[in-house]
Amino acid sequence: MDEKTTGQLEKILENMDENGLEGYFHQYLEGNEYTKFSVFVTDILQHKQLKRITVIHRADIPESLGYKLLSGERRTDERDWIIRLCIAAEMNLKQIQQALKLYGFQELYAKDRRDVVLIVAVNQGRTWAWEVDELLKKYKQKPLCRPNWEEKE
């Protein structure tokens, strides 16, 4: 799938008639939720002029894993890894909720103690995983799970 930003897709749609819809759906909208997540994150990073490496370092995730998660090349069943990346990408709460939903995870929930601390951290503008972990520990909540993963060649 050719990854395009929302702006690029809107340009394509400007001159499209209904005969092109099926091709557009197949080329740009079909794919798994992880691919859609990567397009969403790429669009946000471009808008905020953030580099992937900056996000990966802030998230405290091994580089090769971070690149694979952000590109959609690798998937995870660990919600915390995605939360780390979203926080490091300077996403606001609405964007994080959308990213979690696109990835297939439960959104942050205002009746869950740990999620409440995460929501406050996001709303305060914390963008480093260690900052969020300190706040979680302060309120006796489990820190964000950190990947211990290195790609094996």
N, C-alpha and C positions, 0 to 999 in steps of 0.2 A: 504494500500500500504506500503510495506516494504521500508523505506527510506534508500537509499544507496548513498554514495558519487560517484562522477564521476570516481574516481580511482577504487572503488569496482566494478562498472559497467564495466569498461574496463577489469578488471580481468575476469569477467564472460564471456565477449565476446571473450576472447583469445582462448578458446577451443570450441566455439559454431559453429555449422554448420547451414545451412539454415533451417533445421527441427526445430530448437529451436526458430526461429525468432518470430513466432506468440505468443508463450508463454512469450517471453521476452517483446514484445510490451505490452501485456496485464498486465504483472506483474510490469513493471518498467516505461512504458511511457504513459500509459493511466491514466487519472485522470484529475482533473480540473487544471486550471492555478495556483490556489493558492497552490496546492500541489507541482507543479513544482517549484514555487517560493520558497517554504520552503526547497526543496532539494538543490536549487541553493544557498540559504543563508547558509544552514548548511555546504555545501562544502566550502564556503568562510570562515566561522567561523573556521572550522577545519584547513584550510590552514594557516590562520592568528593566530591560537591558541588563539582565543578570546572566552570567555565564554558568553553565552546568557545573563546572569545577568548583565555583564558589558555593553553589547550593550543596554539592556533595560534601565539601569540607565543613560547612556549617552544620550539616546533618550528621556529621561524624560517621559516615558510611564508607566502607572501602571503595576506592575509585572505580574499579572495574564493575563492581556490583551496582554502584550508583548510576553509572552510564547505562548499564543494561536495564535497570528499572525505569529510568527516565525515557529511554527509547522504546520501551515496550518489548524489548528482546527477551527479557527474563521477567517472570512473575513471582510473586510472593504470597504466602498465606498469612504473613505477619503485618497486621494493621499498623503497628507502631513504625515500621520502616517507611510506610507511605506518609504517615503523620510527620515524621522527621523531615522528609523531603519537602512536604508542603509548608511547614513552618520555616524551613531554610530558604524556601522560594518566596518568602515574604507574602504569602497568601493571607487574605483576610478570612474571617470565619465562613462567609458565604462561599468563597472559592474552595476552602478546605472541605466543606460539606459536599460540594459538587465533585471534587476530586475523589473523595472517599466513595461516593455513590457510583461514579464512573468505574472505579476499580472493583466495585462489588462488595465494599465494606460498609458496616453500619456507620452512620454519621455520628459525630460527637453529640452526646445526649445530655441535656441539662439536668437530668435527674440521677446521673451517675457521678459520684464524687470525683473520681479521677478525671473524667471528661470535663467536669466543671473547672478543675484546675487548668486543664489544657485550653479550654475556651478563654479563661481569664488571661493566660499567657499569650495567646494569640491576640486578644484584644488590647493587650499592653504593648504589642509590637515586638515581642521577643522573637529573634530569628536564628538563634544558636541553640542546638539541642541541649548543650550543657546548661544553659540558662533555664530551659524548661525543666530539665531534670532536677535542678536545685529547687525550683518551686514545688515540684511534685514531692520531693523528699521533705521539704519544709512542712507540707501538709500530710505527711505520712502515707503517701501514695507511691506505688511502684514506678520507678523511672521508666522512660521509654526504652523498650527493648532495642539493644544495639546489635546489628548483624556482626557475626564473627564468621565472615565468609571471604575466602580468597579463591579466585578462579584457578582451577587446575588445568594446566595445558596438556 
